[in-house]
């Protein structure tokens, strides 16, 4: 399945400055694995060595947080949009 993956500004240097890229896979995990193969520098930014999403990275499938779906096992379909958003924290 081909999906569009939207890349946040902070990670665009890992994908040649692109705002979005196409990726293949039938689940979120497969899509992220494909991204890691295409853009090796991006792999460690998204998934831990244990194969889980980093807790400071939010991934959405068509505006639904995959942590509330089936996480990396969430199914994707042709034409879906995956959005990667790093968590933002801070204060004064």
PDB file of N, CA, C and O in Angstrom:
ATOM      1  N   UNK A   1       0.833  -1.177   0.000  1.00  0.00           N
ATOM      2  CA  UNK A   1       0.000   0.000   0.000  1.00  0.00           C
ATOM      3  C   UNK A   1       0.881   1.244   0.000  1.00  0.00           C
ATOM      4  O   UNK A   1       1.860   1.315   0.743  1.00  0.00           O
ATOM      5  N   UNK A   2       0.542   2.203  -0.815  1.00  0.00           N
ATOM      6  CA  UNK A   2       1.275   3.464  -0.851  1.00  0.00           C
ATOM      7  C   UNK A   2       0.538   4.502  -0.015  1.00  0.00           C
ATOM      8  O   UNK A   2      -0.660   4.728  -0.190  1.00  0.00           O
ATOM      9  N   UNK A   3       1.274   5.127   0.893  1.00  0.00           N
ATOM     10  CA  UNK A   3       0.711   6.174   1.730  1.00  0.00           C
ATOM     11  C   UNK A   3       1.613   7.401   1.678  1.00  0.00           C
ATOM     12  O   UNK A   3       2.804   7.302   1.384  1.00  0.00           O
ATOM     13  N   UNK A   4       1.032   8.544   1.964  1.00  0.00           N
ATOM     14  CA  UNK A   4       1.794   9.777   2.088  1.00  0.00           C
ATOM     15  C   UNK A   4       2.179   9.932   3.554  1.00  0.00           C
ATOM     16  O   UNK A   4       1.339   9.801   4.444  1.00  0.00           O
ATOM     17  N   UNK A   5       3.456  10.210   3.793  1.00  0.00           N
ATOM     18  CA  UNK A   5       3.928  10.442   5.152  1.00  0.00           C
ATOM     19  C   UNK A   5       4.355  11.898   5.245  1.00  0.00           C
ATOM     20  O   UNK A   5       5.260  12.333   4.532  1.00  0.00           O
ATOM     21  N   UNK A   6       3.705  12.645   6.119  1.00  0.00           N
ATOM     22  CA  UNK A   6       4.044  14.055   6.312  1.00  0.00           C
ATOM     23  C   UNK A   6       5.133  14.164   7.373  1.00  0.00           C
ATOM     24  O   UNK A   6       5.024  13.618   8.471  1.00  0.00           O
ATOM     25  N   UNK A   7       6.182  14.887   7.004  1.00  0.00           N
ATOM     26  CA  UNK A   7       7.379  14.993   7.830  1.00  0.00           C
ATOM     27  C   UNK A   7       7.427  16.366   8.492  1.00  0.00           C
ATOM     28  O   UNK A   7       7.293  17.379   7.806  1.00  0.00           O
ATOM     29  N   UNK A   8       7.617  16.422   9.817  1.00  0.00           N
ATOM     30  CA  UNK A   8       7.698  17.726  10.486  1.00  0.00           C
ATOM     31  C   UNK A   8       9.016  18.426  10.138  1.00  0.00           C
ATOM     32  O   UNK A   8       9.999  17.780   9.773  1.00  0.00           O
ATOM     33  N   UNK A   9       9.018  19.721  10.255  1.00  0.00           N
ATOM     34  CA  UNK A   9      10.186  20.523   9.912  1.00  0.00           C
ATOM     35  C   UNK A   9      11.454  20.018  10.579  1.00  0.00           C
ATOM     36  O   UNK A   9      12.503  19.959   9.939  1.00  0.00           O
ATOM     37  N   UNK A  10      11.380  19.660  11.835  1.00  0.00           N
ATOM     38  CA  UNK A  10      12.558  19.250  12.598  1.00  0.00           C
ATOM     39  C   UNK A  10      13.188  17.963  12.048  1.00  0.00           C
ATOM     40  O   UNK A  10      14.371  17.722  12.288  1.00  0.00           O
ATOM     41  N   UNK A  11      12.446  17.145  11.330  1.00  0.00           N
ATOM     42  CA  UNK A  11      12.978  15.897  10.780  1.00  0.00           C
ATOM     43  C   UNK A  11      13.241  15.943   9.278  1.00  0.00           C
ATOM     44  O   UNK A  11      13.727  14.966   8.710  1.00  0.00           O
ATOM     45  N   UNK A  12      12.933  17.043   8.639  1.00  0.00           N
ATOM     46  CA  UNK A  12      13.070  17.114   7.180  1.00  0.00           C
ATOM     47  C   UNK A  12      14.505  16.984   6.693  1.00  0.00           C
ATOM     48  O   UNK A  12      14.732  16.556   5.561  1.00  0.00           O
ATOM     49  N   UNK A  13      15.474  17.342   7.519  1.00  0.00           N
ATOM     50  CA  UNK A  13      16.875  17.196   7.103  1.00  0.00           C
ATOM     51  C   UNK A  13      17.221  15.727   6.869  1.00  0.00           C
ATOM     52  O   UNK A  13      18.160  15.427   6.132  1.00  0.00           O
ATOM     53  N   UNK A  14      16.478  14.811   7.482  1.00  0.00           N
ATOM     54  CA  UNK A  14      16.723  13.377   7.333  1.00  0.00           C
ATOM     55  C   UNK A  14      16.118  12.821   6.048  1.00  0.00           C
ATOM     56  O   UNK A  14      16.428  11.696   5.656  1.00  0.00           O
ATOM     57  N   UNK A  15      15.258  13.598   5.388  1.00  0.00           N
ATOM     58  CA  UNK A  15      14.599  13.131   4.160  1.00  0.00           C
ATOM     59  C   UNK A  15      14.840  14.102   3.005  1.00  0.00           C
ATOM     60  O   UNK A  15      13.992  14.251   2.125  1.00  0.00           O
ATOM     61  N   UNK A  16      15.979  14.750   3.010  1.00  0.00           N
ATOM     62  CA  UNK A  16      16.319  15.655   1.914  1.00  0.00           C
ATOM     63  C   UNK A  16      15.509  16.925   1.880  1.00  0.00           C
ATOM     64  O   UNK A  16      15.364  17.538   0.822  1.00  0.00           O
ATOM     65  N   UNK A  17      14.972  17.336   3.023  1.00  0.00           N
ATOM     66  CA  UNK A  17      14.227  18.590   3.099  1.00  0.00           C
ATOM     67  C   UNK A  17      12.779  18.506   2.653  1.00  0.00           C
ATOM     68  O   UNK A  17      12.095  19.527   2.582  1.00  0.00           O
ATOM     69  N   UNK A  18      12.304  17.317   2.353  1.00  0.00           N
ATOM     70  CA  UNK A  18      10.935  17.148   1.854  1.00  0.00           C
ATOM     71  C   UNK A  18       9.906  17.285   2.969  1.00  0.00           C
ATOM     72  O   UNK A  18      10.143  16.857   4.099  1.00  0.00           O
ATOM     73  N   UNK A  19       8.762  17.882   2.645  1.00  0.00           N
ATOM     74  CA  UNK A  19       7.659  18.023   3.598  1.00  0.00           C
ATOM     75  C   UNK A  19       6.840  16.744   3.693  1.00  0.00           C
ATOM     76  O   UNK A  19       6.195  16.493   4.711  1.00  0.00           O
ATOM     77  N   UNK A  20       6.863  15.936   2.640  1.00  0.00           N
ATOM     78  CA  UNK A  20       6.183  14.643   2.671  1.00  0.00           C
ATOM     79  C   UNK A  20       6.900  13.687   1.728  1.00  0.00           C
ATOM     80  O   UNK A  20       7.543  14.095   0.761  1.00  0.00           O
ATOM     81  N   UNK A  21       6.768  12.405   2.039  1.00  0.00           N
ATOM     82  CA  UNK A  21       7.355  11.352   1.213  1.00  0.00           C
ATOM     83  C   UNK A  21       6.329  10.233   1.080  1.00  0.00           C
ATOM     84  O   UNK A  21       5.413  10.120   1.895  1.00  0.00           O
ATOM     85  N   UNK A  22       6.486   9.423   0.065  1.00  0.00           N
ATOM     86  CA  UNK A  22       5.630   8.258  -0.104  1.00  0.00           C
ATOM     87  C   UNK A  22       6.320   7.058   0.523  1.00  0.00           C
ATOM     88  O   UNK A  22       7.545   6.942   0.468  1.00  0.00           O
ATOM     89  N   UNK A  23       5.544   6.172   1.114  1.00  0.00           N
ATOM     90  CA  UNK A  23       6.092   4.965   1.710  1.00  0.00           C
ATOM     91  C   UNK A  23       5.133   3.806   1.459  1.00  0.00           C
ATOM     92  O   UNK A  23       3.939   4.000   1.228  1.00  0.00           O
ATOM     93  N   UNK A  24       5.683   2.607   1.512  1.00  0.00           N
ATOM     94  CA  UNK A  24       4.916   1.388   1.295  1.00  0.00           C
ATOM     95  C   UNK A  24       4.733   0.651   2.612  1.00  0.00           C
ATOM     96  O   UNK A  24       5.556   0.770   3.519  1.00  0.00           O
ATOM     97  N   UNK A  25       3.662  -0.102   2.711  1.00  0.00           N
ATOM     98  CA  UNK A  25       3.430  -0.948   3.866  1.00  0.00           C
ATOM     99  C   UNK A  25       1.947  -1.154   4.078  1.00  0.00           C
ATOM    100  O   UNK A  25       1.122  -0.371   3.609  1.00  0.00           O
ATOM    101  N   UNK A  26       1.614  -2.229   4.799  1.00  0.00           N
ATOM    102  CA  UNK A  26       0.204  -2.488   5.094  1.00  0.00           C
ATOM    103  C   UNK A  26      -0.143  -2.136   6.537  1.00  0.00           C
ATOM    104  O   UNK A  26      -1.312  -2.150   6.924  1.00  0.00           O
ATOM    105  N   UNK A  27       0.895  -1.816   7.339  1.00  0.00           N
ATOM    106  CA  UNK A  27       0.687  -1.367   8.715  1.00  0.00           C
ATOM    107  C   UNK A  27       1.589  -0.160   8.971  1.00  0.00           C
ATOM    108  O   UNK A  27       2.509   0.111   8.200  1.00  0.00           O
ATOM    109  N   UNK A  28       1.322   0.553  10.046  1.00  0.00           N
ATOM    110  CA  UNK A  28       2.178   1.684  10.424  1.00  0.00           C
ATOM    111  C   UNK A  28       3.615   1.205  10.626  1.00  0.00           C
ATOM    112  O   UNK A  28       4.554   1.874  10.195  1.00  0.00           O
ATOM    113  N   UNK A  29       3.794   0.064  11.272  1.00  0.00           N
ATOM    114  CA  UNK A  29       5.131  -0.473  11.493  1.00  0.00           C
ATOM    115  C   UNK A  29       5.872  -0.718  10.195  1.00  0.00           C
ATOM    116  O   UNK A  29       7.061  -0.417  10.098  1.00  0.00           O
ATOM    117  N   UNK A  30       5.189  -1.261   9.189  1.00  0.00           N
ATOM    118  CA  UNK A  30       5.813  -1.511   7.894  1.00  0.00           C
ATOM    119  C   UNK A  30       6.137  -0.199   7.187  1.00  0.00           C
ATOM    120  O   UNK A  30       7.179  -0.077   6.543  1.00  0.00           O
ATOM    121  N   UNK A  31       5.252   0.771   7.305  1.00  0.00           N
ATOM    122  CA  UNK A  31       5.504   2.085   6.696  1.00  0.00           C
ATOM    123  C   UNK A  31       6.748   2.718   7.322  1.00  0.00           C
ATOM    124  O   UNK A  31       7.607   3.237   6.608  1.00  0.00           O
ATOM    125  N   UNK A  32       6.848   2.678   8.657  1.00  0.00           N
ATOM    126  CA  UNK A  32       8.011   3.258   9.322  1.00  0.00           C
ATOM    127  C   UNK A  32       9.285   2.479   8.989  1.00  0.00           C
ATOM    128  O   UNK A  32      10.355   3.072   8.852  1.00  0.00           O
ATOM    129  N   UNK A  33       9.177   1.158   8.859  1.00  0.00           N
ATOM    130  CA  UNK A  33      10.336   0.345   8.465  1.00  0.00           C
ATOM    131  C   UNK A  33      10.791   0.733   7.057  1.00  0.00           C
ATOM    132  O   UNK A  33      11.989   0.846   6.800  1.00  0.00           O
ATOM    133  N   UNK A  34       9.839   0.936   6.152  1.00  0.00           N
ATOM    134  CA  UNK A  34      10.171   1.351   4.793  1.00  0.00           C
ATOM    135  C   UNK A  34      10.872   2.707   4.808  1.00  0.00           C
ATOM    136  O   UNK A  34      11.857   2.912   4.099  1.00  0.00           O
ATOM    137  N   UNK A  35      10.361   3.627   5.616  1.00  0.00           N
ATOM    138  CA  UNK A  35      11.015   4.937   5.747  1.00  0.00           C
ATOM    139  C   UNK A  35      12.443   4.775   6.254  1.00  0.00           C
ATOM    140  O   UNK A  35      13.357   5.447   5.776  1.00  0.00           O
ATOM    141  N   UNK A  36      12.635   3.883   7.223  1.00  0.00           N
ATOM    142  CA  UNK A  36      13.964   3.645   7.769  1.00  0.00           C
ATOM    143  C   UNK A  36      14.930   3.075   6.755  1.00  0.00           C
ATOM    144  O   UNK A  36      16.129   3.347   6.814  1.00  0.00           O
ATOM    145  N   UNK A  37      14.418   2.282   5.821  1.00  0.00           N
ATOM    146  CA  UNK A  37      15.254   1.739   4.749  1.00  0.00           C
ATOM    147  C   UNK A  37      15.611   2.832   3.745  1.00  0.00           C
ATOM    148  O   UNK A  37      16.756   2.926   3.304  1.00  0.00           O
ATOM    149  N   UNK A  38      14.641   3.643   3.391  1.00  0.00           N
ATOM    150  CA  UNK A  38      14.858   4.727   2.431  1.00  0.00           C
ATOM    151  C   UNK A  38      15.702   5.852   3.013  1.00  0.00           C
ATOM    152  O   UNK A  38      16.530   6.440   2.317  1.00  0.00           O
ATOM    153  N   UNK A  39      15.491   6.144   4.277  1.00  0.00           N
ATOM    154  CA  UNK A  39      16.153   7.263   4.954  1.00  0.00           C
ATOM    155  C   UNK A  39      16.712   6.768   6.294  1.00  0.00           C
ATOM    156  O   UNK A  39      16.103   6.996   7.339  1.00  0.00           O
ATOM    157  N   UNK A  40      17.863   6.096   6.267  1.00  0.00           N
ATOM    158  CA  UNK A  40      18.416   5.483   7.487  1.00  0.00           C
ATOM    159  C   UNK A  40      18.571   6.445   8.664  1.00  0.00           C
ATOM    160  O   UNK A  40      18.407   6.028   9.811  1.00  0.00           O
ATOM    161  N   UNK A  41      18.877   7.699   8.422  1.00  0.00           N
ATOM    162  CA  UNK A  41      19.044   8.657   9.519  1.00  0.00           C
ATOM    163  C   UNK A  41      17.729   8.917  10.249  1.00  0.00           C
ATOM    164  O   UNK A  41      17.738   9.366  11.395  1.00  0.00           O
ATOM    165  N   UNK A  42      16.616   8.644   9.608  1.00  0.00           N
ATOM    166  CA  UNK A  42      15.305   8.874  10.205  1.00  0.00           C
ATOM    167  C   UNK A  42      14.900   7.746  11.158  1.00  0.00           C
ATOM    168  O   UNK A  42      14.147   7.975  12.104  1.00  0.00           O
ATOM    169  N   UNK A  43      15.391   6.551  10.915  1.00  0.00           N
ATOM    170  CA  UNK A  43      14.974   5.356  11.675  1.00  0.00           C
ATOM    171  C   UNK A  43      15.064   5.564  13.182  1.00  0.00           C
ATOM    172  O   UNK A  43      14.079   5.353  13.889  1.00  0.00           O
ATOM    173  N   UNK A  44      16.207   5.966  13.677  1.00  0.00           N
ATOM    174  CA  UNK A  44      16.400   6.128  15.116  1.00  0.00           C
ATOM    175  C   UNK A  44      15.601   7.259  15.727  1.00  0.00           C
ATOM    176  O   UNK A  44      15.448   7.324  16.947  1.00  0.00           O
ATOM    177  N   UNK A  45      15.095   8.145  14.898  1.00  0.00           N
ATOM    178  CA  UNK A  45      14.286   9.254  15.389  1.00  0.00           C
ATOM    179  C   UNK A  45      12.852   8.836  15.696  1.00  0.00           C
ATOM    180  O   UNK A  45      12.143   9.527  16.428  1.00  0.00           O
ATOM    181  N   UNK A  46      12.426   7.702  15.134  1.00  0.00           N
ATOM    182  CA  UNK A  46      11.029   7.295  15.239  1.00  0.00           C
ATOM    183  C   UNK A  46      10.797   6.087  16.141  1.00  0.00           C
ATOM    184  O   UNK A  46       9.853   6.055  16.929  1.00  0.00           O
ATOM    185  N   UNK A  47      11.674   5.098  16.010  1.00  0.00           N
ATOM    186  CA  UNK A  47      11.457   3.818  16.677  1.00  0.00           C
ATOM    187  C   UNK A  47      12.667   3.483  17.544  1.00  0.00           C
ATOM    188  O   UNK A  47      13.809   3.707  17.143  1.00  0.00           O
ATOM    189  N   UNK A  48      12.409   2.946  18.733  1.00  0.00           N
ATOM    190  CA  UNK A  48      13.485   2.565  19.652  1.00  0.00           C
ATOM    191  C   UNK A  48      14.177   1.292  19.183  1.00  0.00           C
ATOM    192  O   UNK A  48      13.707   0.620  18.265  1.00  0.00           O
ATOM    193  N   UNK A  49      15.288   0.969  19.814  1.00  0.00           N
ATOM    194  CA  UNK A  49      15.996  -0.274  19.502  1.00  0.00           C
ATOM    195  C   UNK A  49      15.114  -1.489  19.766  1.00  0.00           C
ATOM    196  O   UNK A  49      15.284  -2.533  19.136  1.00  0.00           O
ATOM    197  N   UNK A  50      14.178  -1.356  20.691  1.00  0.00           N
ATOM    198  CA  UNK A  50      13.243  -2.435  21.000  1.00  0.00           C
ATOM    199  C   UNK A  50      12.083  -2.545  20.039  1.00  0.00           C
ATOM    200  O   UNK A  50      11.241  -3.431  20.181  1.00  0.00           O
ATOM    201  N   UNK A  51      12.024  -1.653  19.057  1.00  0.00           N
ATOM    202  CA  UNK A  51      10.976  -1.721  18.045  1.00  0.00           C
ATOM    203  C   UNK A  51       9.692  -0.999  18.389  1.00  0.00           C
ATOM    204  O   UNK A  51       8.690  -1.173  17.694  1.00  0.00           O
ATOM    205  N   UNK A  52       9.688  -0.197  19.437  1.00  0.00           N
ATOM    206  CA  UNK A  52       8.508   0.575  19.825  1.00  0.00           C
ATOM    207  C   UNK A  52       8.665   2.023  19.384  1.00  0.00           C
ATOM    208  O   UNK A  52       9.778   2.522  19.222  1.00  0.00           O
ATOM    209  N   UNK A  53       7.529   2.688  19.194  1.00  0.00           N
ATOM    210  CA  UNK A  53       7.582   4.123  18.911  1.00  0.00           C
ATOM    211  C   UNK A  53       8.233   4.844  20.080  1.00  0.00           C
ATOM    212  O   UNK A  53       7.939   4.550  21.238  1.00  0.00           O
ATOM    213  N   UNK A  54       9.113   5.784  19.776  1.00  0.00           N
ATOM    214  CA  UNK A  54       9.650   6.616  20.852  1.00  0.00           C
ATOM    215  C   UNK A  54       8.488   7.347  21.503  1.00  0.00           C
ATOM    216  O   UNK A  54       7.546   7.751  20.820  1.00  0.00           O
ATOM    217  N   UNK A  55       8.548   7.519  22.806  1.00  0.00           N
ATOM    218  CA  UNK A  55       7.424   8.139  23.504  1.00  0.00           C
ATOM    219  C   UNK A  55       7.276   9.613  23.177  1.00  0.00           C
ATOM    220  O   UNK A  55       6.219  10.196  23.420  1.00  0.00           O
ATOM    221  N   UNK A  56       8.322  10.228  22.626  1.00  0.00           N
ATOM    222  CA  UNK A  56       8.252  11.642  22.272  1.00  0.00           C
ATOM    223  C   UNK A  56       7.883  11.857  20.801  1.00  0.00           C
ATOM    224  O   UNK A  56       7.975  12.974  20.292  1.00  0.00           O
ATOM    225  N   UNK A  57       7.467  10.792  20.127  1.00  0.00           N
ATOM    226  CA  UNK A  57       7.031  10.895  18.736  1.00  0.00           C
ATOM    227  C   UNK A  57       5.573  10.461  18.649  1.00  0.00           C
ATOM    228  O   UNK A  57       5.216   9.373  19.101  1.00  0.00           O
ATOM    229  N   UNK A  58       4.746  11.301  18.075  1.00  0.00           N
ATOM    230  CA  UNK A  58       3.339  10.978  17.866  1.00  0.00           C
ATOM    231  C   UNK A  58       3.128  10.688  16.384  1.00  0.00           C
ATOM    232  O   UNK A  58       3.612  11.424  15.524  1.00  0.00           O
ATOM    233  N   UNK A  59       2.406   9.615  16.094  1.00  0.00           N
ATOM    234  CA  UNK A  59       2.119   9.236  14.715  1.00  0.00           C
ATOM    235  C   UNK A  59       0.610   9.175  14.556  1.00  0.00           C
ATOM    236  O   UNK A  59      -0.093   8.555  15.354  1.00  0.00           O
ATOM    237  N   UNK A  60       0.135   9.819  13.527  1.00  0.00           N
ATOM    238  CA  UNK A  60      -1.302   9.873  13.258  1.00  0.00           C
ATOM    239  C   UNK A  60      -1.604   9.240  11.907  1.00  0.00           C
ATOM    240  O   UNK A  60      -0.864   9.427  10.942  1.00  0.00           O
ATOM    241  N   UNK A  61      -2.682   8.501  11.851  1.00  0.00           N
ATOM    242  CA  UNK A  61      -3.194   7.950  10.608  1.00  0.00           C
ATOM    243  C   UNK A  61      -4.502   8.662  10.327  1.00  0.00           C
ATOM    244  O   UNK A  61      -5.494   8.456  11.026  1.00  0.00           O
ATOM    245  N   UNK A  62      -4.501   9.494   9.309  1.00  0.00           N
ATOM    246  CA  UNK A  62      -5.721  10.252   8.970  1.00  0.00           C
ATOM    247  C   UNK A  62      -6.304  10.935  10.209  1.00  0.00           C
ATOM    248  O   UNK A  62      -7.502  10.826  10.470  1.00  0.00           O
ATOM    249  N   UNK A  63      -5.478  11.626  10.957  1.00  0.00           N
ATOM    250  CA  UNK A  63      -5.866  12.405  12.131  1.00  0.00           C
ATOM    251  C   UNK A  63      -6.193  11.576  13.379  1.00  0.00           C
ATOM    252  O   UNK A  63      -6.662  12.137  14.369  1.00  0.00           O
ATOM    253  N   UNK A  64      -5.961  10.273  13.359  1.00  0.00           N
ATOM    254  CA  UNK A  64      -6.182   9.413  14.525  1.00  0.00           C
ATOM    255  C   UNK A  64      -4.815   9.007  15.090  1.00  0.00           C
ATOM    256  O   UNK A  64      -3.968   8.500  14.355  1.00  0.00           O
ATOM    257  N   UNK A  65      -4.603   9.225  16.371  1.00  0.00           N
ATOM    258  CA  UNK A  65      -3.358   8.849  17.031  1.00  0.00           C
ATOM    259  C   UNK A  65      -3.256   7.328  17.058  1.00  0.00           C
ATOM    260  O   UNK A  65      -4.133   6.660  17.606  1.00  0.00           O
ATOM    261  N   UNK A  66      -2.184   6.770  16.466  1.00  0.00           N
ATOM    262  CA  UNK A  66      -2.066   5.312  16.380  1.00  0.00           C
ATOM    263  C   UNK A  66      -1.887   4.664  17.747  1.00  0.00           C
ATOM    264  O   UNK A  66      -2.103   3.459  17.881  1.00  0.00           O
ATOM    265  N   UNK A  67      -1.496   5.434  18.770  1.00  0.00           N
ATOM    266  CA  UNK A  67      -1.373   4.864  20.121  1.00  0.00           C
ATOM    267  C   UNK A  67      -2.749   4.438  20.653  1.00  0.00           C
ATOM    268  O   UNK A  67      -2.834   3.576  21.528  1.00  0.00           O
ATOM    269  N   UNK A  68      -3.815   5.033  20.132  1.00  0.00           N
ATOM    270  CA  UNK A  68      -5.169   4.689  20.548  1.00  0.00           C
ATOM    271  C   UNK A  68      -5.838   3.737  19.570  1.00  0.00           C
ATOM    272  O   UNK A  68      -6.999   3.369  19.745  1.00  0.00           O
ATOM    273  N   UNK A  69      -5.108   3.344  18.552  1.00  0.00           N
ATOM    274  CA  UNK A  69      -5.597   2.339  17.609  1.00  0.00           C
ATOM    275  C   UNK A  69      -4.835   1.048  17.918  1.00  0.00           C
ATOM    276  O   UNK A  69      -4.903   0.548  19.040  1.00  0.00           O
ATOM    277  N   UNK A  70      -4.126   0.516  16.955  1.00  0.00           N
ATOM    278  CA  UNK A  70      -3.347  -0.707  17.171  1.00  0.00           C
ATOM    279  C   UNK A  70      -1.848  -0.440  17.137  1.00  0.00           C
ATOM    280  O   UNK A  70      -1.061  -1.326  16.804  1.00  0.00           O
ATOM    281  N   UNK A  71      -1.454   0.784  17.483  1.00  0.00           N
ATOM    282  CA  UNK A  71      -0.048   1.191  17.515  1.00  0.00           C
ATOM    283  C   UNK A  71       0.628   0.837  16.194  1.00  0.00           C
ATOM    284  O   UNK A  71       0.110   1.182  15.132  1.00  0.00           O
ATOM    285  N   UNK A  72       1.770   0.160  16.235  1.00  0.00           N
ATOM    286  CA  UNK A  72       2.496  -0.145  15.004  1.00  0.00           C
ATOM    287  C   UNK A  72       1.773  -1.163  14.131  1.00  0.00           C
ATOM    288  O   UNK A  72       2.091  -1.298  12.950  1.00  0.00           O
ATOM    289  N   UNK A  73       0.806  -1.880  14.695  1.00  0.00           N
ATOM    290  CA  UNK A  73       0.026  -2.861  13.931  1.00  0.00           C
ATOM    291  C   UNK A  73      -1.195  -2.248  13.257  1.00  0.00           C
ATOM    292  O   UNK A  73      -1.968  -2.961  12.617  1.00  0.00           O
ATOM    293  N   UNK A  74      -1.380  -0.940  13.390  1.00  0.00           N
ATOM    294  CA  UNK A  74      -2.512  -0.256  12.757  1.00  0.00           C
ATOM    295  C   UNK A  74      -2.433  -0.430  11.249  1.00  0.00           C
ATOM    296  O   UNK A  74      -1.407  -0.135  10.636  1.00  0.00           O
ATOM    297  N   UNK A  75      -3.511  -0.906  10.658  1.00  0.00           N
ATOM    298  CA  UNK A  75      -3.573  -1.138   9.209  1.00  0.00           C
ATOM    299  C   UNK A  75      -3.672   0.189   8.461  1.00  0.00           C
ATOM    300  O   UNK A  75      -4.318   1.130   8.923  1.00  0.00           O
ATOM    301  N   UNK A  76      -3.020   0.248   7.296  1.00  0.00           N
ATOM    302  CA  UNK A  76      -3.117   1.409   6.418  1.00  0.00           C
ATOM    303  C   UNK A  76      -3.641   0.955   5.064  1.00  0.00           C
ATOM    304  O   UNK A  76      -3.533  -0.214   4.694  1.00  0.00           O
ATOM    305  N   UNK A  77      -4.208   1.902   4.339  1.00  0.00           N
ATOM    306  CA  UNK A  77      -4.747   1.634   3.007  1.00  0.00           C
ATOM    307  C   UNK A  77      -4.165   2.621   2.021  1.00  0.00           C
ATOM    308  O   UNK A  77      -3.672   3.682   2.405  1.00  0.00           O
ATOM    309  N   UNK A  78      -4.223   2.265   0.737  1.00  0.00           N
ATOM    310  CA  UNK A  78      -3.768   3.185  -0.306  1.00  0.00           C
ATOM    311  C   UNK A  78      -4.422   4.538  -0.128  1.00  0.00           C
ATOM    312  O   UNK A  78      -5.630   4.631   0.087  1.00  0.00           O
ATOM    313  N   UNK A  79      -3.623   5.583  -0.216  1.00  0.00           N
ATOM    314  CA  UNK A  79      -4.142   6.931  -0.122  1.00  0.00           C
ATOM    315  C   UNK A  79      -4.235   7.487   1.280  1.00  0.00           C
ATOM    316  O   UNK A  79      -4.549   8.664   1.451  1.00  0.00           O
ATOM    317  N   UNK A  80      -3.970   6.673   2.292  1.00  0.00           N
ATOM    318  CA  UNK A  80      -3.973   7.177   3.662  1.00  0.00           C
ATOM    319  C   UNK A  80      -2.855   8.191   3.847  1.00  0.00           C
ATOM    320  O   UNK A  80      -1.885   8.215   3.089  1.00  0.00           O
ATOM    321  N   UNK A  81      -3.008   9.025   4.865  1.00  0.00           N
ATOM    322  CA  UNK A  81      -1.990  10.015   5.211  1.00  0.00           C
ATOM    323  C   UNK A  81      -1.494   9.719   6.621  1.00  0.00           C
ATOM    324  O   UNK A  81      -2.276   9.640   7.568  1.00  0.00           O
ATOM    325  N   UNK A  82      -0.187   9.558   6.741  1.00  0.00           N
ATOM    326  CA  UNK A  82       0.462   9.339   8.028  1.00  0.00           C
ATOM    327  C   UNK A  82       1.204  10.625   8.371  1.00  0.00           C
ATOM    328  O   UNK A  82       1.983  11.135   7.565  1.00  0.00           O
ATOM    329  N   UNK A  83       0.963  11.137   9.548  1.00  0.00           N
ATOM    330  CA  UNK A  83       1.611  12.367   9.991  1.00  0.00           C
ATOM    331  C   UNK A  83       2.473  12.061  11.203  1.00  0.00           C
ATOM    332  O   UNK A  83       2.016  11.450  12.170  1.00  0.00           O
ATOM    333  N   UNK A  84       3.725  12.492  11.138  1.00  0.00           N
ATOM    334  CA  UNK A  84       4.651  12.324  12.250  1.00  0.00           C
ATOM    335  C   UNK A  84       4.789  13.669  12.945  1.00  0.00           C
ATOM    336  O   UNK A  84       5.095  14.679  12.312  1.00  0.00           O
ATOM    337  N   UNK A  85       4.558  13.673  14.257  1.00  0.00           N
ATOM    338  CA  UNK A  85       4.685  14.900  15.037  1.00  0.00           C
ATOM    339  C   UNK A  85       5.514  14.641  16.287  1.00  0.00           C
ATOM    340  O   UNK A  85       5.132  13.827  17.127  1.00  0.00           O
ATOM    341  N   UNK A  86       6.631  15.319  16.416  1.00  0.00           N
ATOM    342  CA  UNK A  86       7.377  15.174  17.668  1.00  0.00           C
ATOM    343  C   UNK A  86       6.626  15.861  18.794  1.00  0.00           C
ATOM    344  O   UNK A  86       6.021  16.916  18.604  1.00  0.00           O
ATOM    345  N   UNK A  87       6.674  15.250  19.966  1.00  0.00           N
ATOM    346  CA  UNK A  87       6.038  15.868  21.132  1.00  0.00           C
ATOM    347  C   UNK A  87       6.782  17.148  21.485  1.00  0.00           C
ATOM    348  O   UNK A  87       8.001  17.238  21.337  1.00  0.00           O
ATOM    349  N   UNK A  88       6.039  18.120  21.947  1.00  0.00           N
ATOM    350  CA  UNK A  88       6.632  19.412  22.308  1.00  0.00           C
ATOM    351  C   UNK A  88       6.418  19.600  23.801  1.00  0.00           C
ATOM    352  O   UNK A  88       5.314  19.427  24.319  1.00  0.00           O
ATOM    353  N   UNK A  89       7.482  19.953  24.467  1.00  0.00           N
ATOM    354  CA  UNK A  89       7.396  20.212  25.907  1.00  0.00           C
ATOM    355  C   UNK A  89       8.200  21.478  26.195  1.00  0.00           C
ATOM    356  O   UNK A  89       9.068  21.876  25.418  1.00  0.00           O
ATOM    357  N   UNK A  90       7.903  22.070  27.280  1.00  0.00           N
ATOM    358  CA  UNK A  90       8.662  23.263  27.624  1.00  0.00           C
ATOM    359  C   UNK A  90       7.913  24.091  28.651  1.00  0.00           C
ATOM    360  O   UNK A  90       6.902  23.670  29.214  1.00  0.00           O
ATOM    361  N   UNK A  91       8.422  25.229  28.863  1.00  0.00           N
ATOM    362  CA  UNK A  91       7.814  26.121  29.835  1.00  0.00           C
ATOM    363  C   UNK A  91       8.634  27.378  29.941  1.00  0.00           C
ATOM    364  O   UNK A  91       9.458  27.681  29.078  1.00  0.00           O
ATOM    365  N   UNK A  92       8.406  28.083  30.978  1.00  0.00           N
ATOM    366  CA  UNK A  92       9.107  29.337  31.171  1.00  0.00           C
ATOM    367  C   UNK A  92      10.365  29.140  31.947  1.00  0.00           C
ATOM    368  O   UNK A  92      11.089  30.102  32.204  1.00  0.00           O
TER     369      UNK A  92
END
